[in-house]
Amino acid sequence: MPQWASFDAFLEDTNRAKTDRERQMMVDELIAERPEWPWIEHDHAIFAYFSADAENVALNLDTIAADPPFAPMTRILGTTMWYVVREFAPDDLLDYMIAVDDPMTPLAQEPDIITRIAQHWQYDALNPVLMTTAQTSVSILRMSQARPFPDWAAMPNVPRGTIDEHSIDSDELGIQGRKLWIYTPPGYSGSGMAYPLLILHDGQWAVSTLQVPEIADALIKHDRLQPLVIAMLQSGSQAERDAEYIGNDAHYAFLLNELLPFVQTQYRIDSAHIGVGGVDVGAAAASYAALRNPAVFSSLMMISQPLGKGAFSTQLRQYSAQFIEAEVLPQRIFQSVGRYEAPGRFYKPALALRDILRAKPGVYYRFVELGSGHGLAGFRSILPEALAWVFPGAAFS
């Protein structure tokens, strides 16, 4: 049996202790009893950090409405333990970091944010649930009713598909040497059959951190997803990405006249079942293509698509009107947004588009609101549902 049934009970005992040594002994006992944090109690999570040398410690969470978005931790008198308690919704799934000896000045006035992050921000070493990219690692808070967040690549006994890497040029976009990763499902090489195709934007994220191939493998094994081919196209720099993905006829022409023929000549594709999808402005590019040609792109996946305030807002706001005016839409549409994403750019416009699409007859449409912000953790958590909706397997037929 744990010595402390609640964190409040632990704090009460430390407050009653007469010496620093007694308090530190309690802290040591707590660490031995509970080596993994945060400690989740109902709708609260307790975050901890242990250091005898830190001058200040804070929880860095982008849902905190402050600049910087920190919740300062309190140090238990005479001990190495720092802590903070925060309330969350039952389905919250959020990434966070720990800021140690940060200057605590506004990020809006920070001349060198990269150096500041490198020197003062770190993942939570007490939390085994991480999301790692080439740039950094962040810790994941998963409340009791949040979506599962496994490491899909570590799942045993899952037959694995194959990933081929290609290089593709485009006269339409004036680009050369973009990477294109093609996933083929288990059994592809020996089947001889044609497969549905899903085109995903921001392929460098899809093929790595978002674990799209590994998710597909697991879903296919359990008949939740049709065996399919997935084409994951690398995006350019941020400026190139915005220019190419938002309301761009040249990008649509590239998909239709260059990318599709390339994939169709290299792989066995069922041309009657082609989908397109993406995250953020990658979802905008997918929407633009599907709205232009729903006869070709019969499935559409939109995750956290910007539709309102901010950069390119004039172009992005036109998408909702195009969905209203469209006489024909893709047969299957999936849309999701995070509850904590910027209200004017993501959340409220997403709810408005939801109402539009729910009123459209003849469309198999699904909308999901996540307990997440605009980050990779939320994106990865919703991908299994998104994939299974746009190309459902036998378990859903």
C-alpha positions as CSV (number, residue, x, y, z in Angstrom):
1,M,0.0,0.0,0.0
2,P,1.3,3.5,-0.8
3,Q,2.2,5.6,2.2
4,W,0.3,8.6,0.8
5,A,-3.1,8.1,-0.8
6,S,-3.1,11.7,-2.2
7,F,-0.6,14.4,-2.8
8,D,-2.4,16.6,-0.3
9,A,-1.7,14.0,2.4
10,F,1.9,14.1,1.5
11,L,2.0,17.9,1.7
12,E,0.3,17.8,5.1
13,D,3.0,15.4,6.4
14,T,5.8,17.6,5.1
15,N,4.2,20.6,6.7
16,R,4.1,18.9,10.0
17,A,7.7,17.8,9.9
18,K,9.9,19.7,12.3
19,T,13.2,19.6,10.4
20,D,14.5,19.8,6.8
21,R,16.0,16.4,7.3
22,E,12.6,14.9,8.1
23,R,11.0,16.6,5.1
24,Q,13.8,15.4,2.8
25,M,13.4,11.8,4.1
26,M,9.7,12.0,3.1
27,V,10.6,13.3,-0.3
28,D,13.0,10.4,-0.7
29,E,10.3,7.9,0.3
30,L,7.9,9.5,-2.2
31,I,10.4,9.1,-5.0
32,A,10.9,5.5,-4.1
33,E,7.2,4.9,-3.9
34,R,6.3,6.9,-7.1
35,P,9.2,7.0,-9.5
36,E,7.0,8.2,-12.5
37,W,5.3,11.5,-12.8
38,P,3.0,13.4,-13.2
39,W,0.9,12.1,-10.5
40,I,-2.7,12.2,-11.8
41,E,-5.6,12.5,-9.3
42,H,-9.0,12.7,-10.9
43,D,-9.0,16.0,-12.8
44,H,-5.6,17.2,-11.4
45,A,-2.1,16.5,-12.4
46,I,0.9,17.1,-10.1
47,F,4.2,17.8,-11.8
48,A,7.5,17.4,-10.0
49,Y,11.2,18.2,-10.4
50,F,14.0,17.3,-8.0
51,S,17.0,19.6,-7.7
52,A,19.1,21.1,-4.8
53,D,20.6,23.7,-7.1
54,A,17.8,25.2,-9.2
55,E,16.9,28.8,-8.5
56,N,13.5,28.6,-10.1
57,V,11.5,25.9,-11.9
58,A,8.3,26.1,-14.0
59,L,5.9,24.0,-16.0
60,N,6.0,25.1,-19.6
61,L,2.6,24.3,-21.2
62,D,1.3,26.2,-24.2
63,T,-2.3,26.1,-22.9
64,I,-1.3,28.5,-20.1
65,A,-2.5,32.0,-21.1
66,A,0.6,33.9,-20.1
67,D,3.9,35.0,-21.7
68,P,5.9,33.0,-21.0
69,P,3.4,30.1,-20.8
70,F,4.7,29.0,-17.4
71,A,3.2,27.8,-14.2
72,P,5.9,28.4,-11.5
73,M,6.7,25.4,-9.3
74,T,6.9,25.7,-5.5
75,R,9.9,24.2,-3.6
76,I,9.1,22.2,-0.4
77,L,11.1,24.0,2.3
78,G,14.5,22.4,2.9
79,T,14.1,19.7,0.3
80,T,15.1,19.0,-3.3
81,M,11.4,18.8,-4.4
82,W,9.6,21.3,-6.6
83,Y,6.0,20.9,-7.6
84,V,3.0,22.4,-9.2
85,V,-0.7,21.2,-9.4
86,R,-2.9,22.0,-12.4
87,E,-6.5,21.1,-13.3
88,F,-7.2,19.4,-16.7
89,A,-10.1,18.0,-18.6
90,P,-10.4,14.2,-18.5
91,D,-9.5,13.7,-22.2
92,D,-6.6,16.1,-22.3
93,L,-3.5,15.0,-24.1
94,L,-0.9,17.7,-24.0
95,D,2.8,18.1,-24.5
96,Y,4.9,20.0,-22.0
97,M,8.4,20.8,-20.8
98,I,10.1,21.8,-17.6
99,A,11.8,25.3,-17.5
100,V,14.8,25.4,-15.1
101,D,16.4,28.7,-14.2
102,D,14.7,30.4,-17.1
103,P,14.9,34.2,-17.0
104,M,11.0,34.2,-16.9
105,T,10.9,37.2,-19.3
106,P,8.3,37.4,-22.1
107,L,9.0,35.3,-25.1
108,A,7.7,38.1,-27.3
109,Q,10.7,40.1,-26.3
110,E,13.2,37.3,-26.5
111,P,16.0,38.0,-29.2
112,D,17.3,34.4,-29.1
113,I,14.6,32.0,-28.4
114,I,16.5,29.0,-29.7
115,T,19.4,29.5,-27.2
116,R,17.0,30.1,-24.4
117,I,15.1,26.9,-25.0
118,A,18.4,24.9,-25.3
119,Q,19.7,26.3,-22.1
120,H,16.7,26.2,-19.8
121,W,13.9,24.0,-21.2
122,Q,14.0,20.2,-20.9
123,Y,11.7,17.2,-21.1
124,D,10.4,15.7,-17.9
125,A,12.9,13.0,-16.9
126,L,10.3,11.5,-14.6
127,N,7.8,10.9,-17.4
128,P,8.5,7.9,-19.7
129,V,6.0,9.1,-22.3
130,L,7.9,11.3,-24.8
131,M,7.6,12.6,-28.3
132,T,11.0,13.0,-29.9
133,T,12.0,14.9,-33.0
134,A,15.3,15.8,-34.6
135,Q,15.1,19.2,-32.8
136,T,13.9,18.3,-29.3
137,S,12.0,16.0,-27.0
138,V,8.8,16.9,-25.2
139,S,6.9,15.1,-22.5
140,I,3.3,14.0,-22.8
141,L,0.5,14.5,-20.3
142,R,-2.2,11.9,-20.8
143,M,-5.3,12.3,-18.6
144,S,-7.5,9.3,-17.7
145,Q,-9.8,9.5,-20.7
146,A,-7.3,10.8,-23.3
147,R,-6.7,8.8,-26.5
148,P,-4.0,6.2,-26.3
149,F,-0.5,7.4,-27.1
150,P,1.6,4.3,-27.7
151,D,4.9,4.0,-29.5
152,W,3.5,2.3,-32.6
153,A,6.9,1.3,-33.9
154,A,7.6,-0.7,-30.7
155,M,4.5,-2.9,-31.0
156,P,5.4,-6.6,-31.3
157,N,3.8,-9.1,-33.6
158,V,2.7,-6.5,-36.1
159,P,3.5,-7.4,-39.8
160,R,5.3,-4.5,-41.2
161,G,4.9,-2.8,-44.6
162,T,7.7,-1.4,-46.8
163,I,8.8,2.2,-47.2
164,D,10.5,3.2,-50.4
165,E,12.2,6.6,-50.8
166,H,12.1,8.5,-54.1
167,S,13.1,11.9,-55.4
168,I,10.6,13.9,-57.4
169,D,10.8,17.1,-59.5
170,S,8.0,19.4,-60.5
171,D,7.7,21.7,-63.4
172,E,4.4,23.0,-62.0
173,L,6.0,24.1,-58.7
174,G,9.6,24.7,-60.0
175,I,11.1,22.3,-57.5
176,Q,13.7,19.6,-57.7
177,G,14.8,16.7,-55.5
178,R,11.9,16.7,-53.1
179,K,11.7,13.4,-51.1
180,L,8.7,11.2,-51.6
181,W,8.2,8.2,-49.2
182,I,5.9,5.5,-50.5
183,Y,4.5,3.0,-48.0
184,T,3.2,-0.3,-49.3
185,P,1.3,-2.6,-46.9
186,P,2.3,-6.1,-45.7
187,G,1.7,-8.6,-48.5
188,Y,1.8,-6.0,-51.3
189,S,4.7,-7.6,-53.3
190,G,3.0,-11.0,-53.6
191,S,-0.6,-10.0,-54.1
192,G,-0.8,-8.6,-57.7
193,M,-3.9,-6.5,-56.7
194,A,-4.4,-2.8,-57.0
195,Y,-4.6,-0.8,-53.8
196,P,-6.2,2.5,-52.7
197,L,-3.9,5.4,-52.5
198,L,-3.6,8.1,-49.8
199,I,-1.5,11.2,-50.5
200,L,-0.3,13.0,-47.3
201,H,1.5,16.3,-47.1
202,D,4.5,17.1,-44.9
203,G,5.8,13.6,-45.5
204,Q,8.9,14.2,-43.4
205,W,6.7,14.3,-40.3
206,A,4.3,11.6,-41.5
207,V,7.1,9.1,-42.1
208,S,8.9,9.8,-38.8
209,T,7.5,11.5,-35.7
210,L,3.8,11.0,-36.6
211,Q,4.4,7.2,-37.3
212,V,1.9,6.9,-40.1
213,P,3.4,3.7,-41.6
214,E,3.5,2.0,-38.2
215,I,0.0,3.1,-37.4
216,A,-1.2,1.8,-40.7
217,D,0.5,-1.6,-40.0
218,A,-1.3,-2.0,-36.7
219,L,-4.7,-0.9,-38.1
220,I,-4.4,-3.2,-41.1
221,K,-3.6,-6.1,-38.9
222,H,-6.8,-5.6,-36.9
223,D,-8.9,-4.9,-40.1
224,R,-9.6,-1.3,-39.1
225,L,-7.9,0.0,-42.2
226,Q,-7.9,-1.2,-45.8
227,P,-4.5,-2.3,-47.0
228,L,-3.4,0.8,-49.0
229,V,-0.5,2.6,-50.5
230,I,0.5,5.9,-48.8
231,A,2.5,8.6,-50.6
232,M,4.1,11.0,-48.2
233,L,5.6,14.1,-49.9
234,Q,8.3,16.2,-48.2
235,S,7.4,19.9,-47.8
236,G,9.8,22.8,-48.4
237,S,10.8,25.6,-46.0
238,Q,8.1,27.3,-44.0
239,A,7.8,30.0,-46.6
240,E,7.7,27.5,-49.5
241,R,5.2,25.3,-47.6
242,D,2.7,28.2,-47.1
243,A,3.0,29.4,-50.7
244,E,2.7,25.9,-52.2
245,Y,-0.1,24.6,-49.9
246,I,-2.6,27.5,-49.5
247,G,-5.0,28.0,-52.5
248,N,-2.3,27.2,-55.1
249,D,-3.5,26.0,-58.5
250,A,0.1,25.0,-59.3
251,H,0.2,22.7,-56.4
252,Y,-3.1,21.1,-57.4
253,A,-1.8,20.7,-60.9
254,F,1.3,19.0,-59.5
255,L,-0.7,16.5,-57.5
256,L,-2.9,15.7,-60.5
257,N,-0.5,15.8,-63.4
258,E,2.9,14.9,-61.9
259,L,2.6,13.2,-58.5
260,L,-0.3,10.9,-59.3
261,P,1.1,9.7,-62.6
262,F,4.5,9.0,-61.0
263,V,3.0,6.9,-58.2
264,Q,0.6,5.1,-60.6
265,T,3.5,4.1,-62.9
266,Q,5.6,2.8,-60.0
267,Y,2.9,1.1,-57.9
268,R,-0.4,-0.8,-58.4
269,I,-3.1,1.8,-57.6
270,D,-6.9,1.6,-57.6
271,S,-7.7,4.9,-59.4
272,A,-11.3,4.7,-58.1
273,H,-10.1,5.1,-54.5
274,I,-7.7,7.9,-54.0
275,G,-7.6,10.1,-50.9
276,V,-5.6,13.2,-49.9
277,G,-4.9,14.6,-46.4
278,G,-2.7,16.7,-44.2
279,V,-2.2,18.6,-41.0
280,D,-2.4,22.4,-40.6
281,V,-1.8,24.1,-44.0
282,G,-1.2,20.6,-45.4
283,A,-4.9,20.0,-44.7
284,A,-5.6,23.2,-46.6
285,A,-3.7,21.9,-49.6
286,A,-5.7,18.6,-49.3
287,S,-9.0,20.5,-49.1
288,Y,-8.2,22.6,-52.1
289,A,-7.4,19.6,-54.3
290,A,-10.5,17.7,-53.1
291,L,-12.8,20.6,-53.7
292,R,-11.3,21.1,-57.2
293,N,-11.7,17.4,-58.1
294,P,-13.8,15.2,-55.9
295,A,-14.1,12.7,-58.7
296,V,-10.4,12.0,-58.3
297,F,-9.9,12.6,-54.6
298,S,-12.8,10.6,-53.1
299,S,-11.5,10.7,-49.5
300,L,-10.3,13.8,-47.6
301,M,-8.5,14.0,-44.2
302,M,-8.3,17.4,-42.5
303,I,-6.4,17.6,-39.2
304,S,-6.2,21.1,-37.5
305,Q,-6.8,23.0,-40.7
306,P,-6.4,26.8,-40.3
307,L,-9.5,28.6,-41.6
308,G,-9.5,32.0,-39.8
309,K,-7.3,34.7,-38.4
310,G,-3.6,34.9,-39.0
311,A,-1.4,34.5,-42.0
312,F,-3.1,34.0,-45.3
313,S,-6.5,34.4,-43.6
314,T,-8.1,35.9,-46.7
315,Q,-7.4,32.8,-48.8
316,L,-8.1,30.3,-45.9
317,R,-11.5,31.8,-45.1
318,Q,-12.7,31.1,-48.7
319,Y,-12.5,27.3,-48.0
320,S,-15.7,27.3,-45.9
321,A,-17.6,29.1,-48.7
322,Q,-16.3,26.6,-51.2
323,F,-17.5,23.7,-49.1
324,I,-21.0,25.4,-48.9
325,E,-21.1,26.0,-52.6
326,A,-19.8,22.5,-53.7
327,E,-22.4,20.4,-55.4
328,V,-20.2,17.3,-55.1
329,L,-17.8,16.5,-52.3
330,P,-15.5,13.6,-51.5
331,Q,-17.4,10.6,-50.4
332,R,-15.6,10.2,-47.0
333,I,-14.4,13.2,-45.0
334,F,-12.6,13.3,-41.7
335,Q,-12.0,16.5,-39.7
336,S,-10.5,17.2,-36.3
337,V,-9.4,20.2,-34.2
338,G,-7.8,20.6,-30.8
339,R,-9.8,22.3,-28.1
340,Y,-6.8,24.4,-27.1
341,E,-5.8,25.5,-30.6
342,A,-6.0,29.3,-31.4
343,P,-9.7,30.1,-31.3
344,G,-9.8,32.6,-34.2
345,R,-7.6,30.6,-36.5
346,F,-8.4,27.0,-35.8
347,Y,-11.1,26.1,-33.2
348,K,-14.1,28.3,-34.0
349,P,-13.7,28.1,-37.8
350,A,-13.4,24.3,-37.5
351,L,-16.8,24.2,-35.6
352,A,-18.3,26.3,-38.3
353,L,-17.1,24.0,-41.0
354,R,-18.3,21.0,-39.0
355,D,-21.9,22.5,-39.1
356,I,-21.6,23.0,-42.9
357,L,-20.4,19.4,-43.6
358,R,-22.9,17.8,-41.3
359,A,-25.7,19.4,-43.4
360,K,-24.3,18.0,-46.6
361,P,-26.2,14.9,-47.9
362,G,-24.5,11.8,-49.2
363,V,-21.1,12.4,-47.4
364,Y,-19.7,10.0,-44.8
365,Y,-18.4,12.7,-42.5
366,R,-16.7,12.5,-39.0
367,F,-15.7,15.3,-36.8
368,V,-13.5,14.9,-33.6
369,E,-12.6,17.5,-31.0
370,L,-9.4,16.7,-29.2
371,G,-8.3,17.7,-25.8
372,S,-5.1,19.0,-27.3
373,G,-3.3,22.0,-28.6
374,H,-1.7,22.6,-32.0
375,G,1.1,20.1,-31.7
376,L,2.5,16.8,-32.8
377,A,1.2,14.9,-29.9
378,G,-2.4,15.7,-30.7
379,F,-1.8,15.1,-34.4
380,R,-0.4,11.7,-33.8
381,S,-3.1,10.7,-31.4
382,I,-5.9,11.3,-33.9
383,L,-4.3,9.7,-36.9
384,P,-5.6,6.2,-36.2
385,E,-9.2,7.4,-36.2
386,A,-8.5,9.6,-39.3
387,L,-7.0,6.8,-41.3
388,A,-9.6,4.3,-40.3
389,W,-12.4,6.7,-41.3
390,V,-11.1,7.6,-44.8
391,F,-10.3,4.0,-45.8
392,P,-12.2,1.8,-43.4
393,G,-11.2,-1.9,-43.1
394,A,-13.4,-4.9,-42.9
395,A,-14.1,-4.4,-39.2
396,F,-16.1,-1.3,-40.1
397,S,-17.8,-2.6,-43.3
